[in-house]
Amino acid sequence: MDKLVNDFSLGLFFWQAVILVVLILLLVKFAWRPIMTSITAREAGIAAALAAAEAARKEMQNLQADNQRILQEARAERDAMLKEAREIKEKMVADARAEAQVQGEKMIEQAKATIDSEKKAAMAELKNQVTTLSVEIAEKILKTQLSDAAAQASLVDKMLDDVKLN
């Protein structure tokens, strides 16, 4: 430090001060305004970017809220559709069971009617056969008993006696 104080020159100091003042004046005149303008523009750009980021953050929050709401609505709609599908399935199953029950009862009734008609037809056929057999048996018995004239006269007398008694 002693060396600086010992080597001090007033002329050099004066010229350095003059150059410094001129340099500051030139900077103020030509560079200060553009630098300040660019700094101000930069500050405005940063503020606008921050405002845009804040607006985007708020928009994202709104979109997330809307997405949550839409998701809730979609879930509710899906649940409602599943419930409706279950109800339709249960109704279809119940209708099919009822229809099957009705068809089964109808088939049973038709089977009973068919069995009844077959039974009646079989009974009628049986009666016809029994009647035919009875007539044939009676005819054969009568032929054997009425083959001689004395048996015929005896049978006629017997029948006449029965008729008178009634």
C-alpha positions as CSV (number, residue, x, y, z in Angstrom):
1,M,0.0,0.0,0.0
2,D,2.9,2.3,0.6
3,K,4.0,1.8,-3.0
4,L,0.6,3.1,-4.2
5,V,0.7,6.2,-2.1
6,N,4.3,6.9,-3.1
7,D,3.7,6.4,-6.8
8,F,0.6,8.7,-6.8
9,S,0.5,11.1,-9.8
10,L,-2.0,14.0,-9.8
11,G,-2.0,14.3,-13.6
12,L,-2.7,10.7,-14.1
13,F,-5.4,10.8,-11.5
14,F,-7.0,13.8,-13.3
15,W,-7.0,12.1,-16.7
16,Q,-8.3,8.9,-15.3
17,A,-11.2,10.8,-13.6
18,V,-12.0,12.7,-16.8
19,I,-12.0,9.5,-18.9
20,L,-14.2,7.8,-16.2
21,V,-16.7,10.8,-16.3
22,V,-16.7,10.8,-20.1
23,L,-17.2,7.0,-20.2
24,I,-20.1,7.3,-17.7
25,L,-21.7,10.1,-19.7
26,L,-21.4,8.1,-22.9
27,L,-22.8,5.1,-21.2
28,V,-25.7,7.1,-19.8
29,K,-26.4,8.8,-23.2
30,F,-26.1,5.7,-25.5
31,A,-26.2,2.5,-23.4
32,W,-28.2,3.3,-20.3
33,R,-31.6,3.6,-22.0
34,P,-31.3,0.5,-24.2
35,I,-30.1,-1.5,-21.2
36,M,-32.9,-0.2,-19.0
37,T,-35.4,-0.7,-21.8
38,S,-34.3,-4.3,-22.3
39,I,-34.3,-4.9,-18.5
40,T,-37.8,-3.4,-18.3
41,A,-38.9,-5.6,-21.3
42,R,-37.3,-8.6,-19.6
43,E,-39.1,-7.9,-16.3
44,A,-42.4,-7.4,-18.2
45,G,-41.8,-10.7,-20.1
46,I,-41.0,-12.5,-16.8
47,A,-44.1,-11.0,-15.2
48,A,-46.2,-12.0,-18.2
49,A,-44.7,-15.5,-18.1
50,L,-45.5,-15.8,-14.4
51,A,-49.0,-14.6,-15.0
52,A,-49.4,-17.1,-17.8
53,A,-48.0,-19.8,-15.6
54,E,-50.4,-18.9,-12.8
55,A,-53.3,-18.8,-15.3
56,A,-52.3,-22.2,-16.7
57,R,-52.1,-23.6,-13.1
58,K,-55.6,-22.3,-12.4
59,E,-56.8,-23.7,-15.7
60,M,-55.2,-27.0,-14.9
61,Q,-57.0,-27.0,-11.5
62,N,-60.2,-26.2,-13.3
63,L,-59.6,-29.0,-15.8
64,Q,-58.8,-31.4,-13.1
65,A,-61.9,-30.5,-11.3
66,D,-63.9,-30.9,-14.5
67,N,-62.2,-34.2,-15.2
68,Q,-63.1,-35.4,-11.7
69,R,-66.7,-34.3,-12.2
70,I,-66.9,-36.0,-15.6
71,L,-65.3,-39.1,-14.2
72,Q,-67.8,-39.2,-11.4
73,E,-70.7,-38.7,-13.8
74,A,-69.3,-41.5,-16.1
75,R,-69.0,-43.8,-13.1
76,A,-72.6,-43.0,-12.0
77,E,-73.8,-43.5,-15.6
78,R,-71.9,-46.8,-15.8
79,D,-73.4,-48.0,-12.5
80,A,-76.8,-47.0,-13.7
81,M,-76.3,-48.9,-17.0
82,L,-75.1,-52.0,-15.2
83,K,-78.0,-51.8,-12.8
84,E,-80.4,-51.4,-15.7
85,A,-78.7,-54.3,-17.5
86,R,-79.1,-56.5,-14.4
87,E,-82.7,-55.6,-14.1
88,I,-83.3,-56.4,-17.8
89,K,-81.5,-59.7,-17.4
90,E,-83.5,-60.6,-14.4
91,K,-86.8,-59.6,-16.1
92,M,-85.9,-61.6,-19.2
93,V,-85.0,-64.7,-17.0
94,A,-88.3,-64.3,-15.1
95,D,-90.2,-63.9,-18.3
96,A,-88.5,-66.9,-19.8
97,R,-89.3,-68.9,-16.7
98,A,-92.9,-67.8,-16.7
99,E,-93.2,-68.6,-20.4
100,A,-91.6,-72.0,-19.9
101,Q,-94.0,-72.6,-17.0
102,V,-97.0,-71.7,-19.2
103,Q,-95.7,-73.8,-22.1
104,G,-95.1,-76.7,-19.7
105,E,-98.6,-76.4,-18.3
106,K,-100.0,-76.2,-21.8
107,M,-98.0,-79.3,-22.8
108,I,-99.2,-81.2,-19.7
109,E,-102.8,-80.2,-20.5
110,Q,-102.4,-81.3,-24.1
111,A,-100.8,-84.6,-23.0
112,K,-103.6,-85.1,-20.5
113,A,-106.2,-84.4,-23.2
114,T,-104.4,-86.7,-25.6
115,I,-104.2,-89.5,-23.0
116,D,-107.8,-89.0,-22.2
117,S,-108.9,-89.2,-25.9
118,E,-106.6,-92.2,-26.4
119,K,-108.1,-93.8,-23.3
120,K,-111.6,-93.2,-24.6
121,A,-110.7,-94.5,-28.0
122,A,-109.1,-97.6,-26.4
123,M,-112.2,-98.1,-24.2
124,A,-114.5,-97.8,-27.2
125,E,-112.3,-100.2,-29.2
126,L,-112.3,-102.6,-26.2
127,K,-116.1,-102.3,-25.9
128,N,-116.5,-103.0,-29.6
129,Q,-114.3,-106.0,-29.4
130,V,-116.1,-107.3,-26.2
131,T,-119.4,-106.7,-27.9
132,T,-118.3,-108.5,-31.0
133,L,-116.9,-111.4,-29.0
134,S,-120.0,-111.6,-26.9
135,V,-122.2,-111.7,-29.9
136,E,-120.0,-114.3,-31.5
137,I,-120.0,-116.4,-28.3
138,A,-123.8,-116.0,-27.9
139,E,-124.2,-116.9,-31.6
140,K,-122.1,-120.1,-31.2
141,I,-123.9,-121.0,-28.0
142,L,-127.3,-120.5,-29.6
143,K,-126.3,-122.5,-32.6
144,T,-125.2,-125.4,-30.5
145,Q,-128.3,-125.3,-28.3
146,L,-130.7,-124.6,-31.1
147,S,-129.3,-127.3,-33.4
148,D,-132.0,-129.7,-32.6
149,A,-135.8,-128.9,-32.7
150,A,-136.6,-130.1,-29.2
151,A,-134.0,-127.7,-27.7
152,Q,-135.5,-124.9,-29.8
153,A,-139.0,-125.5,-28.6
154,S,-137.8,-125.7,-25.0
155,L,-136.0,-122.4,-25.3
156,V,-138.9,-120.7,-26.9
157,D,-141.2,-121.9,-24.1
158,K,-138.8,-120.8,-21.4
159,M,-138.6,-117.3,-23.0
160,L,-142.3,-117.1,-23.2
161,D,-142.6,-118.0,-19.6
162,D,-140.1,-115.3,-18.7
163,V,-141.9,-112.7,-20.7
164,K,-145.2,-113.5,-19.0
165,L,-143.7,-113.1,-15.6
166,N,-142.4,-109.7,-16.2
